[in-house]
């Protein structure tokens, strides 16, 4: 192990993940409009990374903190490496953007400049500017009487450098004036240009280019020397004073207002920006040169998602449409609970429809024998069916308890709105626990049946969000197992009351019990390996960065346990290092859907145990959140999840393997091509126990 670092840095690993997303945009085998979508994802990922991770390091550096983390980096040293790599990534991102535009032009769709338009087209767009755009714009001069305005985080602006027009008493060499104009995000970024005569091509112009062309209408009596776009990213990580807050809801709302005023982290400026404008921005934002990127192309490529998704009649340039199927276990009944009295049911999104989750709550809300519904909400979509049904249940007299996590990053405002709506309907709303985020995904339905109460539970790996359920892979378990029901009741009592920690029958719950349970399972595999019994761990998650978890996996590897990890994003573990991690393999899959399911399987001496969980193996999940891990008791359902894991491990189309160097390489072998996400779309393949046994 000489000369090899034991761990991979979390932030450098994250950049490697975003590079894998960028590679999907560069891949000629990815449909063209989907490649634009991946470019948009790269942008949104980078925005969050800069506003949270780099912002945190920047704050540490300014405070003089210089200790090394467990991967050997100081904040100062890490920032330099991160900025160098992000700048390189942005250049590659825009190079790919230009390549894709050329390919799109061959398909009859063009993003053009105002100068390249015909006279009639220019006249039409000038009228559009005067009627639609001009009334929305607000020019903001910067001078002694008008100080530099608040520039909102991640919004697009234009910096105009002006001089007085001749005849106004100006002399050669007169000083320049600076002004700022926000590009209104309320208007579409890509404007449809009327077609040229006898042309069937679609032509678009960017909104900021139209504003630049007509900037003179905003500054009469002045001449624009230069107009360039810029964009500021601010520290967006909320730091509410939960302990001292009398009302957590009000504290979060106060922090949301502060977010737009957070310290600047990064300035993106259009390449060739006028030196006067750049100097003004640098001085006002107090940013050092290394935090300023001059970009050759449009700023904020996040607009590409909406643009590519809205192009009409271009489905041949997209992935084939896939319509989730309704789970076959509930196909022939309108009574979901009756099915669950007989057996557990596992669903896997997006291949199976999220409608079954809505129907589960809808049925419970309408059932006169249901006494209570309890649910956790972390991220919920707009116009959520679940919110409406929970409100309806409360209005009908049922006991409805909802744990709403109002600290869910970038969804705080929406969750506050949901919480107030639920409270108005009569639901008991709990805003999570002080110092902890509630990230567990669980719904409990309590129903009176004959002379007993029966509990029905849904436990998931993903959020109760209909929109993301069509884009993310996630597992959900429906069950009426009495042990799981009892633990679900105890969990809600702990979250809403003052209950002492429960002795769990089935669950493992963070922040107290999940990590010890994971260690217990790994230790058992270590003991089995030393005793010559089957010893294997297969785990699927989004991220792995907790040092003690990594050390425990290293220990298991050295004891002879075979470990296979499917980690989509950050992985600080370094696999394949002789004497340290010889028995560990790590793969990452980046494909059409975001791999989001968290699944754990352990050999258990040959009697495979399988769990689903809301938690990644990160410090925040294991000790700073309420997380839940639930066993899957039914042997058939366990096999289904093993099928999912096995397909991921056999993927040789979209899988990349993490090497001991910290780099990722595409999996290449002599096996027939297997693309796990496309294989999973064939539901019988993973849902059929017989298929798994035959394989």
Order of alpha helices (4+ residues) and beta strands (2+ residues): alpha-alpha-alpha-alpha-beta-alpha-beta-beta-beta-beta-beta-alpha-beta-alpha-beta-alpha-beta-alpha-alpha-beta-alpha-beta-alpha-beta-alpha-beta-beta-beta-beta-beta-alpha-beta-alpha-beta-alpha-beta-beta-beta-beta-beta-alpha-beta-alpha-beta-beta-alpha-alpha-alpha
